[in-house]
Amino acid sequence: MMKQVQNLGLLSILIIQFSACIKQTTCSKVPIPENKPGFVQLIHACPNLPGIKLWQGELALQSVGNYYKSNTHYIPVNSGPFALSVKRSANNLLLASYDNQLTPNKYYSLFATCDSLYNFIPLLIQDNPLPNDNSKAQLRIVNILSSAESIEVSSSDQNLEQLDTRQGSPYKYYNPGHLTLTVKNSQTGSLILKNVLLSLDAGRNYTLYINGFTKQTGAFSADAILMVNH
């Protein structure tokens, strides 16, 4: 009888503690982590590479592949430790795979580039636009020349950016309308591109990437591609 009373007393104490825990909301509980996505856009910037797709693990994140000088919209990608890979669209041949860390609710650009020996090399850059201003356009410039040259970008003899190889500038505000740029090798001063005409709309964010080979012609020559970050 004494043992039964003790058990009832212990049960009463547990009930009281549980009730107090509910009322005071002080019970310790391990939160279930939310796997919020980051967002990645894939930019095909390698002239000798056929169609490509972005994958995460065994999941293809695109139904249609990208071809040279094209880009996706931002694609939701699981945040946290992840393995992103780029594969050929036609046969799913793996071109590159690497682990990285995505921050939830952040936006990234994955440039599919190649070096001077035509080897595929990806470049992942976090996109950090300025606060939105509906009266201004925002523009950043990324140097992914396969010939691995540092560049100087100017407009009307005003130096706008100096970028090392595989480097991107921060976003900057620009007045909407037309902007004409010249791109030179920052070390030798040799001309790479001239009369690069951009048309910028207010309230939009743009990326201008400089790619290709400075000493080649046709599809492999240096080029400047303007894209809207959707």
Stockholm file with secondary structure:
# STOCKHOLM 1.0

chainA/1-230         MMKQVQNLGLLSILIIQFSACIKQTTCSKVPIPENKPGFVQLIHACPNLPGIKLWQGELALQSVGNYYKSNTHYIPVNSGPFALSVKRSANNLLLASYDNQLTPNKYYSLFATCDSLYNFIPLLIQDNPLPNDNSKAQLRIVNILSSAESIEVSSSDQNLEQLDTRQGSPYKYYNPGHLTLTVKNSQTGSLILKNVLLSLDAGRNYTLYINGFTKQTGAFSADAILMVNH
#=GR chainA/1-230 SS CHHHHHHHHHHHHHHHHHHHHHHHTCCCCCCCCCCCEEEEEEEECCTTCCCEEEEETTEESCSSCBCTTCBCCCEEEECEEEEEEEEETTTCCEEEEEEEEECTTCEEEEEEEECTTCCEEEEEEEECCCSCCTTCEEEEEEEEETTCCCEEEEETTEEEEEECTTEECCCEEECSEEEEEEEEETTTCCEEEEEEEEEECTTCEEEEEEEEBTTCCGGGBCEEEEEECC
#=GC SS_cons         CHHHHHHHHHHHHHHHHHHHHHHHTCCCCCCCCCCCEEEEEEEECCTTCCCEEEEETTEESCSSCBCTTCBCCCEEEECEEEEEEEEETTTCCEEEEEEEEECTTCEEEEEEEECTTCCEEEEEEEECCCSCCTTCEEEEEEEEETTCCCEEEEETTEEEEEECTTEECCCEEECSEEEEEEEEETTTCCEEEEEEEEEECTTCEEEEEEEEBTTCCGGGBCEEEEEECC
//
